[in-house]
């Protein structure tokens, strides 16, 4: 995500929003309150829709009452804004963008406060990672650093972003954790679990063999 986010307060005037978008080269911005909680989103389409509504009465030679005009961010914004948490997976964020037909998502903390923004372009950069880069991160970050497991005890194969995990972990509960952490690695589009655990191996070794 991008942590440096251009945002607006609800009372920001229409022309100020237009100026900021042009100056910063952006097509939308979140609207926040004084506590940085996200209230909504103003996009180019919102601004263009406002101009179309304003122009229609002029073309018809009619007057609009001032009270009916959208002049601030609060009037223009689409609300509620579709947002995600920092721990949301890349795949889930991509699904939201696709299903809602939007180009960006504000990233908020557990209080709804803005901490960043993720766009379609950000996601495309993530999915451009090579299989080798993904494999190295899974081995070194997931297994060696987070699970404190010898990378030599597991096998990580990556093909087109789909990770296949095999090998043996010390405890059964570590398998689900490994799968979850692997799925959260940037560029991973799926995880296939083929792992076993040492407890299972020990149980099999001590299990009496069937009688004749």
FENPEJO-V202950 format. One record per residue. N is the residue number from 1. RES is the residue in one letter. PHI is phi in whole degrees, -180 to 180 (none if undefined). OMEGA is omega in degrees with one decimal (* if undefined). D_CENTER is the distance of its C-alpha to the mean C-alpha in Angstrom with 2 decimals. Layout:
# FENPEJO-V202950
N_RES_PHI_OMEGA_D_CENTER / N_RES_PHI_OMEGA_D_CENTER
This chain:
# FENPEJO-V202950
1_X_none_174.1_7.50 / 2_X_-94_-176.1_10.86 / 3_X_-87_178.4_12.70 / 4_X_-89_-172.2_15.68 / 5_X_-114_172.9_14.99 / 6_X_-83_-177.9_17.87 / 7_X_-134_-179.8_18.31 / 8_X_-137_172.8_21.35 / 9_X_-88_-176.4_23.39 / 10_X_-56_-177.0_24.65 / 11_X_-90_179.0_28.06 / 12_X_-63_-177.5_27.03 / 13_X_-69_179.7_29.43 / 14_X_-52_-175.1_28.59 / 15_X_-67_177.0_30.21 / 16_X_-68_178.4_28.48 / 17_X_-63_178.6_25.02 / 18_X_-60_-178.9_26.31 / 19_X_-61_-179.2_27.75 / 20_X_-63_179.6_24.62 / 21_X_-61_-179.8_22.55 / 22_X_-67_-177.3_25.37 / 23_X_-64_-177.3_25.98 / 24_X_-90_-180.0_22.41 / 25_X_68_-179.9_21.74 / 26_X_-117_-176.4_18.70 / 27_X_-112_179.2_18.40 / 28_X_-167_176.0_16.79 / 29_X_-151_178.7_16.38 / 30_X_-78_175.5_15.47 / 31_X_-106_-174.7_18.60 / 32_X_-124_174.7_19.03 / 33_X_-93_-175.5_22.02 / 34_X_-67_177.9_24.11 / 35_X_-96_178.8_22.03 / 36_X_67_173.7_18.83 / 37_X_-79_-176.4_17.51 / 38_X_-77_-179.8_15.66 / 39_X_-101_-177.0_18.22 / 40_X_-177_-177.3_17.11 / 41_X_-140_174.2_16.31 / 42_X_-113_-179.1_19.05 / 43_X_-118_176.1_18.74 / 44_X_-57_-179.0_21.52 / 45_X_-64_176.3_22.17 / 46_X_-64_-179.6_22.86 / 47_X_-67_179.8_25.28 / 48_X_-67_177.8_26.95 / 49_X_-63_178.7_27.41 / 50_X_-63_-179.8_29.06 / 51_X_-65_179.6_31.36 / 52_X_-65_179.1_32.30 / 53_X_-66_-179.1_33.28 / 54_X_-68_-175.3_35.24 / 55_X_-76_-174.8_37.01 / 56_X_-59_178.3_38.20 / 57_X_-63_179.6_40.76 / 58_X_-67_179.3_42.01 / 59_X_-65_-179.2_42.70 / 60_X_-89_-179.8_44.59 / 61_X_74_-178.5_46.57 / 62_X_-109_176.3_45.24 / 63_X_-110_172.9_44.10 / 64_X_-101_173.5_40.97 / 65_X_-69_-177.2_41.29 / 66_X_-57_-177.1_39.40 / 67_X_-65_-178.9_37.79 / 68_X_-92_-176.2_35.95 / 69_X_-88_176.1_34.23 / 70_X_-90_-174.4_30.58 / 71_X_-118_-178.1_31.04 / 72_X_-130_178.4_28.20 / 73_X_-59_179.7_24.41 / 74_X_-62_179.2_24.98 / 75_X_-75_-171.7_26.95 / 76_X_-88_-167.4_24.60 / 77_X_-67_170.1_21.10 / 78_X_-89_-176.4_19.28 / 79_X_-143_-3.2_18.72 / 80_X_-75_179.0_17.09 / 81_X_-78_173.7_13.81 / 82_X_-77_-176.1_10.87 / 83_X_-132_177.5_8.41 / 84_X_-134_176.2_5.91 / 85_X_-94_-180.0_7.25 / 86_X_-57_-177.8_7.11 / 87_X_-85_178.1_7.86 / 88_X_-61_-178.7_5.27 / 89_X_-70_178.1_5.80 / 90_X_-60_179.9_5.01 / 91_X_-62_179.7_7.51 / 92_X_-63_178.7_6.48 / 93_X_-62_179.6_3.72 / 94_X_-64_177.9_6.81 / 95_X_-62_179.5_9.12 / 96_X_-64_179.1_8.38 / 97_X_-60_-178.1_8.94 / 98_X_-70_-175.9_11.91 / 99_X_-68_-177.9_13.40 / 100_X_-90_-179.7_13.39 / 101_X_65_-179.4_14.53 / 102_X_-118_-174.2_12.55 / 103_X_-106_-176.3_11.57 / 104_X_-156_-179.5_9.03 / 105_X_-132_170.9_7.07 / 106_X_-71_177.0_8.55 / 107_X_-105_-174.4_7.27 / 108_X_-125_176.1_10.34 / 109_X_-85_-175.6_12.53 / 110_X_-70_175.9_14.73 / 111_X_-100_-179.1_17.04 / 112_X_80_-178.6_14.77 / 113_X_-88_-176.3_15.29 / 114_X_-68_176.8_13.24 / 115_X_-123_-179.9_12.09 / 116_X_175_178.5_10.09 / 117_X_-148_178.4_8.35 / 118_X_-123_-176.8_6.04 / 119_X_-118_176.2_8.31 / 120_X_-59_-179.6_9.57 / 121_X_-65_177.1_11.68 / 122_X_-58_-178.2_9.26 / 123_X_-67_178.8_8.00 / 124_X_-63_176.9_11.73 / 125_X_-62_-179.7_12.76 / 126_X_-63_-176.6_10.87 / 127_X_-75_175.8_12.50 / 128_X_-83_178.9_15.69 / 129_X_-63_179.5_16.34 / 130_X_-79_177.3_19.64 / 131_X_-60_-179.2_20.46 / 132_X_-67_177.6_22.63 / 133_X_-63_178.9_20.01 / 134_X_-64_-179.0_17.84 / 135_X_-59_-179.5_21.08 / 136_X_-62_-179.4_22.15 / 137_X_-68_179.0_19.05 / 138_X_-61_-178.8_19.29 / 139_X_-65_-172.7_22.99 / 140_X_-82_-175.8_23.08 / 141_X_-87_-176.7_20.08 / 142_X_-74_-174.0_19.66 / 143_X_-84_-175.9_23.35 / 144_X_-71_-172.7_25.39 / 145_X_-87_-174.3_23.63 / 146_X_-87_-178.1_21.81 / 147_X_-95_178.8_24.09 / 148_X_52_-178.9_27.17 / 149_X_-112_177.2_28.18 / 150_X_-64_-179.8_30.31 / 151_X_-56_179.9_28.28 / 152_X_-70_-178.2_31.58 / 153_X_-84_-178.3_31.49 / 154_X_-128_175.7_28.54 / 155_X_-120_178.8_27.82 / 156_X_-122_177.6_24.48 / 157_X_-116_-177.8_24.55 / 158_X_-128_176.5_21.80 / 159_X_-137_-179.8_22.34 / 160_X_54_176.9_19.98 / 161_X_85_178.1_16.95 / 162_X_-92_-175.1_18.41 / 163_X_-100_174.2_19.59 / 164_X_-109_-179.5_22.88 / 165_X_-104_174.6_23.87 / 166_X_-143_-175.8_27.58 / 167_X_115_-174.4_30.12 / 168_X_-127_174.6_31.13 / 169_X_-109_-176.2_29.57 / 170_X_-62_-175.5_31.89 / 171_X_-131_-177.6_30.66 / 172_X_-64_-176.4_29.27 / 173_X_-67_179.0_26.55 / 174_X_-73_-178.3_25.06 / 175_X_-65_-179.6_24.25 / 176_X_-64_177.7_21.58 / 177_X_-66_179.5_20.11 / 178_X_-62_179.3_20.23 / 179_X_-64_-178.9_18.51 / 180_X_-65_180.0_15.62 / 181_X_-67_178.8_15.30 / 182_X_-66_180.0_15.71 / 183_X_-62_-178.4_12.98 / 184_X_-85_179.8_10.50 / 185_X_-70_-179.6_12.05 / 186_X_-57_177.4_10.42 / 187_X_96_179.7_11.99 / 188_X_-78_180.0_13.02 / 189_X_-107_177.7_13.15 / 190_X_-174_-179.6_15.58 / 191_X_-132_175.0_17.97 / 192_X_-108_-176.2_21.69 / 193_X_-99_175.2_23.51 / 194_X_-125_-173.9_27.17 / 195_X_-87_171.8_27.78 / 196_X_-120_-180.0_30.75 / 197_X_-139_-174.5_31.85 / 198_X_-64_179.6_35.06 / 199_X_-61_179.0_36.06 / 200_X_-66_179.3_36.28 / 201_X_-64_-180.0_38.39 / 202_X_-67_178.9_40.72 / 203_X_-63_179.1_41.19 / 204_X_-68_-178.6_42.12 / 205_X_-71_-176.5_44.50 / 206_X_-95_-178.5_46.37 / 207_X_-70_-178.4_46.47 / 208_X_-64_-179.7_50.11 / 209_X_-74_-179.7_50.83 / 210_X_-63_-179.6_52.17 / 211_X_-74_-179.9_55.93 / 212_X_-64_*_58.12
